[in-house]
């Protein structure tokens, strides 16, 4: 007798071994049709996904996985990657298959082929995928000895697949999955048949080195997306269209904010308007530091390599550190600010009464990121962090973490982000420090989130090498997620670098060090801001608050006077005195996404007024310069978008 316990606590008994598919069918016909896999929890609390064909021979807890949940969607995408490889081999028999994992919102598969795949090839491959899916071929799992599988794929001419299998240690049984004429190495599980794969689209093709090594062959990586429903896929494709319109690289050029060029890969050239935006962000964060007990500091850009070895960065991060040499000494260009902050803490002996000590720095860092990973402002080689470090006692640890979460929530709200996801990243395999210390640090972070009422996920193994962390992820206007803020608990680095304070009994103790950032990289955060607002920044951040446009040459002096009056009040205003038609001026400045366009002619000059157009073509009518200044001031102080502070 086999007893199956379902998620609602109910139990079902079967006279002998039973498949996941049979259990699903016994619950309801509709669930039997929708079942993609099973999630089994063993008495040891080990949880694993299995195929619907998997036979259950002992008592277990079982959940039926469908496309409505994350695991089911991953299964659909993984199986669609195999369907892609099946279609490619059907159309291009000489192509060799390599690997095809699930990625965010989709999947990819890498192929070796004698010529580049064209857009027409992608159309043909996608069409073939739909044909194969309609055949509804059963997907079956087979177990092979490793050496037999190596020979099988080598004989087929699949050198890459044979190499992958040969690299698996020992000669243990491995699993292959077969659908129709196609067979592939995979741990599984997979959907029960190709007919479950109905909603997918191939997106693009790009180059990718075999095993990520530039010394190896360049393969062709075909990207695709797959979903449980047509509605979900259409929503995603619509989001991509909107994201393309909002691309910060395109808007950066159009709005004259910044540019990139080959001579400085991964580095930005900031233009006056872009640097004005940067300054608004920096000055705001400077106020946050000032109002929350942070002391602003500045540490050197380069430090002797011996210091990076002491901290453990050299052993764990050396491939990303730029180095330089002077007078037979090796230096590391700082990839992060923490070692420098410890040196400032160590410059004097501190009493426990001084703790917590909070340091903040707008620290410029450089990281030797691979050129293939660079992506506009989102991934660069030179960046500035709103970096801070808190030195505190263990007793102060939870209070500091909870206070930081509350502060981060306020900052994000001021920038227009109100939805935050929280994740606790725990100890990685490659780390420093004892398990006891890691236990203490991880518990402190989780307890601090519990205290502030935040629901969070745990991400096993994703912590920094020196300590666990909370990752704060914001959601933008079109539903994308961006991980920006973080707080990390570090018991190891202060000890390695000799940081100490004197406790109440006159004993020297090592402080706990909290690494924290709210925005993270300024460059990346500003890129997120640009895309979130589609370049139409709220007035408090906008590089230019208003442009005064004269209708004719006769009103040019008055336009200049109005701009001067508003600039004297501290507003960022310019005057457009060109002898162009007013409709052209309005169109040009609207495309530059200026919050307000002030139009002046003879009537406005005589009445000491301005005709106000808010961004989006909203006509606010005629008002005095003083009234407009008050309106603009309210927009700025309330950090609202244009048109939200008054009557349109």
Phi and psi in degrees as a GROMACS rama.xvg file:
@    title "Ramachandran Plot"
@    xaxis  label "Phi"
@    yaxis  label "Psi"
@TYPE xy
-113.928  127.191  UNK-2
-108.129  124.432  UNK-3
-107.933  123.793  UNK-4
-101.683  124.108  UNK-5
-91.6596  165.378  UNK-6
-56.9724  -29.8578  UNK-7
-82.2081  4.26968  UNK-8
92.7932  -13.3769  UNK-9
-71.3627  157.884  UNK-10
-127.612  147.941  UNK-11
-130.287  138.074  UNK-12
-113.908  142.104  UNK-13
-131.045  145.502  UNK-14
-67.7337  -20.4406  UNK-15
-158.704  -167.49  UNK-16
-50.9358  139.743  UNK-17
-138.083  141.942  UNK-18
-83.6508  159.865  UNK-19
-59.3976  -40.8048  UNK-20
-60.2244  -40.7871  UNK-21
-66.6887  -37.7033  UNK-22
-64.4066  -44.7889  UNK-23
-61.4268  -42.9303  UNK-24
-64.4414  -35.555  UNK-25
-68.9429  -24.3285  UNK-26
-77.4264  -49.2298  UNK-27
-167.209  152.421  UNK-28
-62.4838  -40.8566  UNK-29
-64.5524  -38.7187  UNK-30
-68.9466  -36.2336  UNK-31
-60.2178  -38.1132  UNK-32
-73.3415  -34.7319  UNK-33
-83.7112  -16.2522  UNK-34
-62.1069  130.623  UNK-35
-109.481  -29.9829  UNK-36
-167.193  -178.885  UNK-37
-127.296  147.193  UNK-38
-111.036  109.953  UNK-39
-100.826  134.018  UNK-40
-114.866  117.152  UNK-41
-82.8437  165.975  UNK-42
-56.2607  -23.2656  UNK-43
-80.9491  2.61289  UNK-44
71.9565  7.96695  UNK-45
-72.7807  130.547  UNK-46
-114.153  135.876  UNK-47
-149.826  151.872  UNK-48
-88.8359  140.734  UNK-49
-135.457  159.341  UNK-50
-65.5449  159.435  UNK-51
-67.3302  -20.1925  UNK-52
-81.6602  -7.55822  UNK-53
-61.8865  131.234  UNK-54
-88.9302  127.019  UNK-55
-96.8944  121.889  UNK-56
-113.76  -9.78538  UNK-57
-131.08  167.929  UNK-58
-64.6944  128.797  UNK-59
-146.779  165.527  UNK-60
-91.0804  136.78  UNK-61
-136.968  133.221  UNK-62
-118.902  134.744  UNK-63
-84.562  126.94  UNK-64
-96.6112  127.912  UNK-65
-121.865  177.819  UNK-66
-70.8848  -5.01652  UNK-67
-79.9254  -9.42326  UNK-68
-119.948  167.109  UNK-69
-60.1689  -43.4084  UNK-70
-61.5287  -39.8021  UNK-71
-66.0102  -39.5118  UNK-72
-65.9483  -39.344  UNK-73
-61.8103  -39.3558  UNK-74
-62.3975  -43.8138  UNK-75
-58.7369  -45.1948  UNK-76
-68.3344  -40.7744  UNK-77
-64.1349  -43.6817  UNK-78
-68.2647  -32.2441  UNK-79
-69.2643  -32.1807  UNK-80
-60.8555  -41.392  UNK-81
-66.5357  -37.8377  UNK-82
-62.6203  -38.0398  UNK-83
-60.1966  -47.9844  UNK-84
-62.3448  -38.7869  UNK-85
-59.0974  -45.8759  UNK-86
-66.7041  -42.1682  UNK-87
-62.1201  -44.1137  UNK-88
-66.3067  -29.795  UNK-89
-69.8663  -38.9902  UNK-90
-89.4406  -31.8454  UNK-91
-130.888  75.3337  UNK-92
-55.3634  -26.422  UNK-93
-79.3216  -11.8796  UNK-94
-67.112  142.613  UNK-95
-105.157  137.912  UNK-96
-93.6216  149.608  UNK-97
-124.491  -89.8082  UNK-98
-132.684  155.472  UNK-99
-148.302  81.1758  UNK-100
-86.7335  168.231  UNK-101
-81.1476  139.251  UNK-102
-128.522  176.705  UNK-103
-58.8719  126.285  UNK-104
67.9901  10.2615  UNK-105
174.818  -137.834  UNK-106
-163.056  170.13  UNK-107
-146.874  165.957  UNK-108
-142.615  135.484  UNK-109
-97.7409  136.261  UNK-110
-130.234  149.042  UNK-111
-105.572  121.779  UNK-112
-146.261  154.801  UNK-113
-69.5829  -19.6648  UNK-114
-140.719  161.374  UNK-115
-66.999  141.929  UNK-116
-72.4763  139.354  UNK-117
-101.716  166.937  UNK-118
-56.2125  -35.7191  UNK-119
-66.0568  -36.4124  UNK-120
-61.7154  -44.0125  UNK-121
-61.0858  -39.9693  UNK-122
-61.6026  -43.7354  UNK-123
-66.2846  -39.7495  UNK-124
-64.9589  -44.9021  UNK-125
-62.5128  -40.89  UNK-126
-60.8892  -43.771  UNK-127
-63.4169  -38.6717  UNK-128
-58.7531  -43.7812  UNK-129
-64.4952  -38.6695  UNK-130
-61.833  -45.0737  UNK-131
-66.7811  -37.4653  UNK-132
-63.7249  -40.3728  UNK-133
-65.8086  -24.0669  UNK-134
-69.2695  -17.4326  UNK-135
51.5609  49.1824  UNK-136
-74.1658  139.094  UNK-137
-67.814  137.337  UNK-138
-98.712  117.509  UNK-139
-118.377  146.086  UNK-140
-95.8074  135.041  UNK-141
-127.911  145.112  UNK-142
-111.371  128.127  UNK-143
-126.847  154.784  UNK-144
-72.7108  144.002  UNK-145
-54.901  -48.4034  UNK-146
-63.9818  -34.9031  UNK-147
-65.8945  -39.134  UNK-148
-68.0662  -39.8384  UNK-149
-59.0406  -47.7376  UNK-150
-62.5183  -42.4522  UNK-151
-58.3895  -49.9382  UNK-152
-72.4174  -34.3964  UNK-153
-64.4468  -41.0527  UNK-154
-65.8587  -27.9995  UNK-155
-77.5817  -10.3461  UNK-156
86.274  12.6902  UNK-157
-93.4113  76.9452  UNK-158
-64.586  -38.7493  UNK-159
-66.8817  -44.9617  UNK-160
-63.833  -39.6681  UNK-161
-62.6841  -39.5669  UNK-162
-64.5434  -40.9038  UNK-163
-60.8401  -47.628  UNK-164
-67.2855  -39.9878  UNK-165
-62.557  -25.77  UNK-166
-79.3463  -8.08354  UNK-167
-73.9223  125.339  UNK-168
-66.3367  151.286  UNK-169
71.5867  -168.386  UNK-170
-126.48  45.1387  UNK-171
-74.2319  165.273  UNK-172
-67.5776  134.83  UNK-173
-120.8  163.163  UNK-174
-108.292  137.376  UNK-175
-120.424  151.638  UNK-176
-120.209  133.45  UNK-177
-117.771  136.473  UNK-178
-140.584  115.611  UNK-179
58.5352  -126.157  UNK-180
-89.1212  3.32015  UNK-181
-109.817  138.722  UNK-182
-137.428  140.28  UNK-183
-145.625  150.138  UNK-184
-70.7829  133.787  UNK-185
-170.61  144.223  UNK-186
-73.2118  -29.2183  UNK-187
79.6094  -171.038  UNK-188
-79.1171  176.167  UNK-189
-134.468  166.167  UNK-190
-62.3987  155.633  UNK-191
-68.7922  -25.9152  UNK-192
-156.594  159.664  UNK-193
-65.5631  -20.5967  UNK-194
-64.9786  -16.095  UNK-195
-74.7673  -11.4155  UNK-196
-101.297  96.7281  UNK-197
-115.1  -27.6167  UNK-198
-120.999  102.608  UNK-199
-156.33  164.325  UNK-200
-155.748  134.974  UNK-201
-82.3017  136.156  UNK-202
-105.802  -44.3975  UNK-203
-167.832  171.575  UNK-204
-131.18  140.176  UNK-205
-144.485  168.292  UNK-206
-86.9208  149.531  UNK-207
-155.087  128.067  UNK-208
-71.9888  142.865  UNK-209
-58.3206  125.538  UNK-210
59.2012  20.8544  UNK-211
71.6948  13.7798  UNK-212
-105.431  120.731  UNK-213
-65.8062  -11.78  UNK-214
-81.1719  -12.151  UNK-215
-95.0515  175.974  UNK-216
-62.8797  145.013  UNK-217
-82.4489  118.791  UNK-218
-94.8994  174.354  UNK-219
-110.647  123.18  UNK-220
-105.149  115.715  UNK-221
-97.0338  123.557  UNK-222
-98.0465  143.969  UNK-223
-145.188  168.841  UNK-224
-128.425  149.966  UNK-225
-147.118  145.553  UNK-226
-142.579  166.49  UNK-227
-79.5302  -30.6509  UNK-228
-134.156  156.63  UNK-229
-63.3566  -36.0784  UNK-230
-62.7576  -41.509  UNK-231
-64.7496  -41.9714  UNK-232
-67.0551  -40.9345  UNK-233
-64.1786  -38.7055  UNK-234
-61.7223  -40.2264  UNK-235
-66.3061  -44.6787  UNK-236
-65.45  -36.5222  UNK-237
-63.8816  -40.6162  UNK-238
-62.2223  -39.4743  UNK-239
-64.6864  -39.7632  UNK-240
-61.3751  -42.9039  UNK-241
-67.2272  -38.8742  UNK-242
-63.2274  -36.4998  UNK-243
-64.1631  -39.5665  UNK-244
-64.3432  -32.2401  UNK-245
-92.4541  0.510051  UNK-246
-49.3237  121.254  UNK-247
-63.7679  -27.2414  UNK-248
-67.8814  -42.1916  UNK-249
-67.5299  -46.3447  UNK-250
-67.252  -33.2981  UNK-251
-58.8943  -40.2107  UNK-252
-71.7518  -48.0318  UNK-253
-63.8967  -36.6849  UNK-254
-94.8232  4.56884  UNK-255
58.1059  48.1768  UNK-256
-96.438  -42.7348  UNK-257
-165.955  171.452  UNK-258
-151.881  165.028  UNK-259
-115.837  156.864  UNK-260
-153.531  160.286  UNK-261
-56.8481  -33.9725  UNK-262
-67.2559  -12.641  UNK-263
-138.786  70.9817  UNK-264
-62.4114  130.79  UNK-265
76.7418  14.9014  UNK-266
-130.026  151.067  UNK-267
-105.376  147.704  UNK-268
-106.925  109.208  UNK-269
-85.6151  128.876  UNK-270
-90.1087  166.901  UNK-271
-52.6488  -44.1149  UNK-272
-67.915  -40.5941  UNK-273
-65.0956  -39.3876  UNK-274
-70.2254  -28.6903  UNK-275
-63.9909  -43.9041  UNK-276
-59.7647  -46.7428  UNK-277
-54.0048  -46.6641  UNK-278
-63.4521  -34.6169  UNK-279
-64.4797  -41.5409  UNK-280
-65.5549  -45.6218  UNK-281
-64.8143  -44.1493  UNK-282
-66.6992  -35.2355  UNK-283
-61.4244  -47.9235  UNK-284
-66.557  -31.4784  UNK-285
-62.3597  -38.643  UNK-286
-65.7661  -37.9022  UNK-287
-61.2961  -44.0281  UNK-288
-58.6075  -50.5236  UNK-289
-60.6886  -40.7846  UNK-290
-82.9932  -5.32845  UNK-291
-126.328  27.6195  UNK-292
78.8035  20.8552  UNK-293
-95.2023  141.804  UNK-294
-102.565  122.176  UNK-295
-78.9304  134.675  UNK-296
-133.74  175.628  UNK-297
-146.667  123.255  UNK-298
-109.462  161.232  UNK-299
-63.2051  154.981  UNK-300
-76.209  -33.6618  UNK-301
-121.927  142.93  UNK-302
-135.32  147.35  UNK-303
-53.8048  140.831  UNK-304
-58.6151  -26.6625  UNK-305
-60.9819  -33.3016  UNK-306
-69.4798  -40.6348  UNK-307
-66.5831  -26.6475  UNK-308
-74.1353  -38.9788  UNK-309
-60.2392  -42.2509  UNK-310
-72.8252  -19.0967  UNK-311
96.2095  -5.9888  UNK-312
-63.4784  -38.8975  UNK-313
-65.0565  -38.9992  UNK-314
-71.9737  -29.9237  UNK-315
-109.006  -8.44428  UNK-316
-146.586  12.0059  UNK-317
-60.022  -31.5403  UNK-318
-66.1958  -16.6944  UNK-319
-103.117  1.87006  UNK-320
-99.799  122.478  UNK-321
-71.6748  137.882  UNK-322
-120.79  157.471  UNK-323
-146.227  162.561  UNK-324
-130.478  140.734  UNK-325
-150.632  129.015  UNK-326
50.4549  46.2039  UNK-327
64.7333  20.5264  UNK-328
-117.449  137.924  UNK-329
-94.7978  136.532  UNK-330
-126.072  153.008  UNK-331
-110.831  129.194  UNK-332
-74.2553  124.536  UNK-333
-63.3012  127.108  UNK-334
-88.6993  -14.8318  UNK-335
-154.388  169.607  UNK-336
-99.9882  -11.2965  UNK-337
-58.8107  -44.4224  UNK-338
-60.8627  -37.2355  UNK-339
-64.7156  -36.1928  UNK-340
-68.7755  -35.1803  UNK-341
-64.661  -37.1461  UNK-342
-63.4088  -38.162  UNK-343
-68.2093  -40.2238  UNK-344
-61.7395  -39.9246  UNK-345
-73.5936  -9.89707  UNK-346
-68.2319  -15.0699  UNK-347
-143.365  159.86  UNK-348
-90.397  127.547  UNK-349
-108.684  143.337  UNK-350
-88.2255  155.428  UNK-351
-59.4944  -23.8312  UNK-352
-68.1699  -21.9658  UNK-353
-81.623  -18.8059  UNK-354
-81.5928  146.755  UNK-355
-77.6434  143.535  UNK-356
-103.621  123.938  UNK-357
-113.766  116.512  UNK-358
-104.69  143.144  UNK-359
-133.752  142.359  UNK-360
-144.828  138.617  UNK-361
-88.1412  79.9445  UNK-362
-91.5257  124.792  UNK-363
-82.4276  125.871  UNK-364
-124.835  157.435  UNK-365
-132.782  136.149  UNK-366
-133.706  136.079  UNK-367
-82.7009  69.4882  UNK-368
-70.707  143.209  UNK-369
-57.6456  141.86  UNK-370
-59.5023  -33.2798  UNK-371
-68.5724  -17.6945  UNK-372
-94.2122  -8.2873  UNK-373
-67.2711  139.151  UNK-374
-150.603  90.3979  UNK-375
51.0564  -135.271  UNK-376
-81.4606  -13.5532  UNK-377
-75.1371  -25.0418  UNK-378
-147.932  112.084  UNK-379
-129.622  173.515  UNK-380
-98.1462  -22.9038  UNK-381
-125.886  127.136  UNK-382
-153.146  165.336  UNK-383
-118.009  132.078  UNK-384
-105.477  146.293  UNK-385
-84.9963  70.8776  UNK-386
-88.3277  138.433  UNK-387
-142.927  153.9  UNK-388
-136.392  133.138  UNK-389
-112.381  125.628  UNK-390
-103.99  119.644  UNK-391
-146.194  174.058  UNK-392
-87.6099  166.533  UNK-393
-61.2893  -35.1929  UNK-394
-65.4125  -26.4223  UNK-395
-90.4842  -5.91196  UNK-396
-58.4637  -52.2981  UNK-397
-64.9356  -40.8309  UNK-398
-60.5137  -42.7837  UNK-399
-65.837  -41.0638  UNK-400
-65.8649  -43.4217  UNK-401
-65.4035  -41.3875  UNK-402
-64.84  -37.2384  UNK-403
-65.4267  -42.522  UNK-404
-58.9717  -44.4355  UNK-405
-63.2017  -40.0163  UNK-406
-65.1868  -45.1276  UNK-407
-59.7144  -41.4149  UNK-408
-59.7159  -41.0926  UNK-409
-66.9273  -43.7292  UNK-410
-61.5857  -47.3852  UNK-411
-60.3232  -40.6622  UNK-412
-62.5712  -39.3037  UNK-413
-62.9352  -31.8003  UNK-414
-86.8135  -0.697312  UNK-415
99.3929  12.4939  UNK-416
-112.939  115.86  UNK-417
-112.374  -12.2735  UNK-418
-105.319  119.265  UNK-419
-125.55  137.208  UNK-420
-105.192  142.854  UNK-421
-119.418  134.532  UNK-422
-139.262  133.02  UNK-423
-100.896  115.4  UNK-424
-95.0402  121.122  UNK-425
-98.8462  -176.269  UNK-426
-55.1158  130.028  UNK-427
-83.6766  167.584  UNK-428
-64.6656  -39.9514  UNK-429
-95.2849  106.262  UNK-430
-154.337  168.19  UNK-431
-117.326  157.281  UNK-432
98.0688  155.429  UNK-433
-79.8219  160.36  UNK-434
-61.7498  -34.5254  UNK-435
-60.9167  -44.1441  UNK-436
-65.6261  -41.2562  UNK-437
-64.8112  -39.8761  UNK-438
-56.6654  -46.2253  UNK-439
-64.4185  -43.9324  UNK-440
-68.3952  -43.7929  UNK-441
-63.9794  -40.1579  UNK-442
-64.3599  -39.4835  UNK-443
-61.5853  -42.2807  UNK-444
-66.2261  -45.7846  UNK-445
-64.5517  -41.9579  UNK-446
-63.8491  -36.1571  UNK-447
-66.8884  -37.0096  UNK-448
-70.7277  -37.4067  UNK-449
-60.3808  -40.9021  UNK-450
-63.2523  -35.3413  UNK-451
-91.151  5.31436  UNK-452
74.0014  23.9635  UNK-453
-94.0438  129.661  UNK-454
-81.3269  132.812  UNK-455
-138.865  159.859  UNK-456
-103.84  158.335  UNK-457
-107.696  130.322  UNK-458
-113.622  91.9756  UNK-459
-61.5357  133.467  UNK-460
80.8589  3.67283  UNK-461
-101.048  10.5936  UNK-462
-72.6999  167.837  UNK-463
-71.4185  163.329  UNK-464
-66.8449  -18.3039  UNK-465
-106.051  -4.46587  UNK-466
174.389  159.489  UNK-467
-74.1733  168.704  UNK-468
-151.103  157.309  UNK-469
-97.9814  130.475  UNK-470
-105.986  128.943  UNK-471
-106.971  120.564  UNK-472
-116.219  125.852  UNK-473
-99.6377  158.157  UNK-474
-112.27  130.384  UNK-475
-93.4671  -173.827  UNK-476
-64.634  -23.0834  UNK-477
-111.918  19.3917  UNK-478
88.5927  6.36923  UNK-479
-82.6994  152.882  UNK-480
-107.711  137.937  UNK-481
-132.24  117.791  UNK-482
-82.8955  118.099  UNK-483
-121.29  -64.6032  UNK-484
-79.2833  159.72  UNK-485
-160.094  151.099  UNK-486
-135.932  131.775  UNK-487
-125.285  134.408  UNK-488
-95.2706  126.83  UNK-489
-131.865  110.032  UNK-490
-92.8501  -14.8917  UNK-491
-91.2382  -48.4446  UNK-492
-61.9195  -43.3007  UNK-493
-57.6313  -37.5049  UNK-494
-69.7654  -42.0554  UNK-495
-62.8292  -33.3294  UNK-496
-100.767  9.48597  UNK-497
74.1565  28.4749  UNK-498
-74.958  134.317  UNK-499
-144.828  155.705  UNK-500
-137.417  164.229  UNK-501
-100.128  123.233  UNK-502
-85.1547  -174.206  UNK-503
-66.5696  -19.9381  UNK-504
-99.4188  14.0927  UNK-505
70.3837  19.9792  UNK-506
-95.4569  148.724  UNK-507
-86.3189  130.867  UNK-508
-127.165  156.678  UNK-509
-91.9542  127.076  UNK-510
-74.6554  160.415  UNK-511
-83.288  140.609  UNK-512
-113.643  125.546  UNK-513
-105.283  119.058  UNK-514
-89.068  125.859  UNK-515
-142.338  144.303  UNK-516
-145.1  142.466  UNK-517
-98.1007  -56.2686  UNK-518
-83.2123  -26.9784  UNK-519
78.7743  -131.451  UNK-520
-72.4911  125.947  UNK-521
-57.2159  -44.5193  UNK-522
-57.8832  -49.2167  UNK-523
-65.7301  -42.2673  UNK-524
-64.8856  -39.72  UNK-525
-66.2299  -37.2112  UNK-526
-59.4944  -42.4938  UNK-527
-63.5591  -43.4532  UNK-528
-59.0615  -46.012  UNK-529
-59.6343  -44.1054  UNK-530
-73.0646  -37.105  UNK-531
-60.5591  -43.0333  UNK-532
-94.6786  6.32318  UNK-533
52.0905  34.8515  UNK-534
83.3411  -13.5055  UNK-535
-89.5255  78.9125  UNK-536
-69.1449  145.245  UNK-537
-60.9269  152.469  UNK-538
-51.4733  -36.0897  UNK-539
-65.6724  -22.6366  UNK-540
-104.46  -18.6158  UNK-541
-58.7617  135.32  UNK-542
-58.9784  -30.3992  UNK-543
-135.318  128.364  UNK-544
-78.5217  -41.0519  UNK-545
-156.527  155.779  UNK-546
-123.305  131.339  UNK-547
-97.0399  119.522  UNK-548
-112.339  126.112  UNK-549
-87.0732  142.96  UNK-550
-75.1309  -37.3843  UNK-551
-143.537  170.939  UNK-552
-60.39  -29.8843  UNK-553
-66.612  -22.4132  UNK-554
-104.059  8.74626  UNK-555
-64.1116  -42.8904  UNK-556
-62.6631  -40.3796  UNK-557
-66.353  -40.0653  UNK-558
-59.8502  -43.5747  UNK-559
-62.1241  -40.6361  UNK-560
-64.7531  -43.3721  UNK-561
-62.0449  -45.9853  UNK-562
-59.4161  -42.0831  UNK-563
-63.7027  -41.1783  UNK-564
-63.0056  -42.6841  UNK-565
-70.3422  -37.4056  UNK-566
-64.2336  -36.1409  UNK-567
-64.5615  -24.0955  UNK-568
-86.0845  -0.10612  UNK-569
98.2218  7.97608  UNK-570
-90.756  151.944  UNK-571
-91.3339  95.4837  UNK-572
-133.191  142.016  UNK-573
-128.366  166.492  UNK-574
-117.067  132.408  UNK-575
-101.368  102.143  UNK-576
-103.837  13.3718  UNK-577
-65.796  153.607  UNK-578
-88.4981  54.9165  UNK-579
-106.732  161.714  UNK-580
-63.0059  144.759  UNK-581
-63.4525  -32.7666  UNK-582
-63.7432  -36.229  UNK-583
-69.4364  -42.6134  UNK-584
-59.9122  -45.7712  UNK-585
-61.4283  -43.1838  UNK-586
-62.0112  -45.2164  UNK-587
-63.7301  -45.2648  UNK-588
-73.5157  -27.0504  UNK-589
-65.6797  -40.6799  UNK-590
-67.045  -26.5599  UNK-591
-81.0715  -1.32068  UNK-592
61.7135  35.8454  UNK-593
-69.2804  132.778  UNK-594
-56.6945  -43.8924  UNK-595
-132.889  137.357  UNK-596
-114.485  121.692  UNK-597
-104.512  120.138  UNK-598
-103.525  130.071  UNK-599
-130.65  136.883  UNK-600
-134.855  -158.961  UNK-601
-63.452  -41.9714  UNK-602
-62.4684  -43.6685  UNK-603
-66.3434  -37.9277  UNK-604
-63.4512  -42.2465  UNK-605
-68.4488  -32.8593  UNK-606
-98.6534  6.59654  UNK-607
53.9594  49.217  UNK-608
-134.795  179.186  UNK-609
-140.655  145.421  UNK-610
-91.6437  121.952  UNK-611
-106.404  127.225  UNK-612
-117.069  121.019  UNK-613
-86.147  156.111  UNK-614
-52.9324  141.247  UNK-615
95.3952  8.0514  UNK-616
76.7315  20.2875  UNK-617
-82.1804  120.928  UNK-618
-88.1224  111.101  UNK-619
-93.8884  2.8273  UNK-620
80.8243  -168.071  UNK-621
-95.7381  136.892  UNK-622
-147.774  162.903  UNK-623
-70.4354  160.122  UNK-624
-60.435  -38.5296  UNK-625
-63.5145  -43.381  UNK-626
-62.6959  -42.2988  UNK-627
-64.1926  -42.7231  UNK-628
-59.6585  -39.6389  UNK-629
-66.0628  -41.8131  UNK-630
-61.8408  -47.2097  UNK-631
-62.1129  -41.0888  UNK-632
-60.8571  -39.7438  UNK-633
-65.594  -41.8164  UNK-634
-56.5279  -43.9785  UNK-635
-70.7451  -47.7546  UNK-636
-69.47  -30.7013  UNK-637
-88.2155  -5.8652  UNK-638
54.7937  40.7633  UNK-639
-96.6047  166.54  UNK-640
-77.7083  167.223  UNK-641
-60.358  136.037  UNK-642
88.6774  -6.19409  UNK-643
-90.4293  -15.3181  UNK-644
-93.6355  -10.4936  UNK-645
-151.961  -173.44  UNK-646
-80.3663  127.28  UNK-647
